[in-house]
Amino acid sequence: MTEDIGEVRPPLRGAIIGLGNAAIHAHLPAWRRSEAFTIEAVVEPAPERAELGRRLLPQARLYPSMEALLSEDEVDFVDICTPPCFHAELALAACGSGLHVFCEKPLSISTERLKEIQHLADQTQRVVFTVNNWKYAPLWVKATELIRDNQIGTIQSIALNVLRSPNSGGGASDWRKCLEIAQGGILIDHGWHNLYLILSLLQEFPLSMAVSMESSSGGSPGLEQTVDLVMRFPEAEARLHLTWQASCRSNYGTIVGSKGSLFVNDDHLVLHSGDSRRTRFDFSEALSAGSHHPEWMEPVVRNFALEIMDSRYRGANFRETRWCSHLINLAYRSNRDANCVTEVCNPLLETLD
């Protein structure tokens, strides 16, 4: 859902909340290239990060807290780049003040918090938008195009693997190693992206899920390091393997259809068609190369603008966010219940009352 929204004048004024690595290396480059938005303020309580903000955005106003921003400034939207534990409360505060919200994943893994956010967004007619950027990786754009063009027929199975070495990531302050701040381990960090990729490819909802998780002996209790997840759909099965305990970084997998298959191998795709032909598609950047991928952010920013400017598109991203959160909650429940098969209910059928 990326369309030309035309030129928006004047650009919407925004504030970045939390000047960590994601804000600096992914979000800020995309805002700078957009004609629809401009960043005019930064909220950053840490003095050294605030000073960095002063150097990167010399014209921006700096604030030590969200409360100070909301009481002293006038902006149209906020870009929440803090660790996950702060996302929901900041989104509620911004939305309640009449601001649109652009937020790093996960927006929230709490069903109740998501209902509150949606209710407030509906009341104030604001857009709340999560950064689901992986589907705009050139490799995934091409894979989706091939599947939509019926090159492999009806999808029968998807198997995706995400391998990361110990101590990967961590954010500017190594916050991913703390359960209270990160809200979860690799299931939230990498699983979120792969869940919406799977849903986007299959275009249907799962019927059931089974999950097993492992934590490292020296890590934070409850912070899963390895996840194996199986989802069963009406006509397909999806398997997801995620680990922070690998000896290398890699993203790979296979999508099998009724007429052929697609092999995903980090920086290339191989299409196996029904007549035994093989076609290879190469990409300049591997999926596992780095953590920020600023070039994938531009379509995300365009779709944020589209939801703001055209009510026909509003809510599409939030529906995807609710599904990701719902599936992650079910995955944790399945793991607590010793890998039992958990029936999946559609969270979008629930009322907000």
HELIX and SHEET records of a PDB file:
HELIX    1   1 ASN A   21  ALA A   22  1                                   2    
HELIX    2   2 ALA A   23  HIS A   27  3                                   5    
HELIX    3   3 LEU A   28  ARG A   33  1                                   6    
HELIX    4   4 PRO A   47  LEU A   56  1                                  10    
HELIX    5   5 MET A   66  GLU A   72  1                                   7    
HELIX    6   6 PRO A   84  PHE A   86  5                                   3    
HELIX    7   7 HIS A   87  GLY A   96  1                                  10    
HELIX    8   8 THR A  111  THR A  124  1                                  14    
HELIX    9   9 TRP A  134  TYR A  136  5                                   3    
HELIX   10  10 PRO A  138  ARG A  148  1                                  11    
HELIX   11  11 TRP A  175  LYS A  177  5                                   3    
HELIX   12  12 LEU A  179  ALA A  182  1                                   4    
HELIX   13  13 ILE A  186  ILE A  186  1                                   1    
HELIX   14  14 LEU A  187  GLY A  191  3                                   5    
HELIX   15  15 TRP A  192  LEU A  202  1                                  11    
HELIX   16  16 PRO A  294  TRP A  296  5                                   3    
HELIX   17  17 MET A  297  MET A  309  1                                  13    
HELIX   18  18 SER A  311  TYR A  313  5                                   3    
HELIX   19  19 ALA A  316  ARG A  336  1                                  21    
HELIX   20  20 PRO A  347  LEU A  349  5                                   3    
SHEET    1   A 6 ARG A  61  TYR A  63  0                                        
SHEET    2   A 6 PHE A  37  VAL A  43  1                                        
SHEET    3   A 6 LEU A  12  ILE A  17  1                                        
SHEET    4   A 6 PHE A  77  ILE A  80  1                                        
SHEET    5   A 6 HIS A 100  CYS A 103  1                                        
SHEET    6   A 6 VAL A 128  THR A 130  1                                        
SHEET    1   B 9 ARG A 278  ASP A 282  0                                        
SHEET    2   B 9 HIS A 268  HIS A 272 -1                                        
SHEET    3   B 9 SER A 261  ASN A 265 -1                                        
SHEET    4   B 9 SER A 250  GLY A 257 -1                                        
SHEET    5   B 9 ILE A 155  LEU A 163 -1                                        
SHEET    6   B 9 GLU A 237  THR A 243  1                                        
SHEET    7   B 9 THR A 226  ARG A 232 -1                                        
SHEET    8   B 9 SER A 208  GLU A 214 -1                                        
SHEET    9   B 9 THR A 342  GLU A 343 -1                                        
END                                                                             
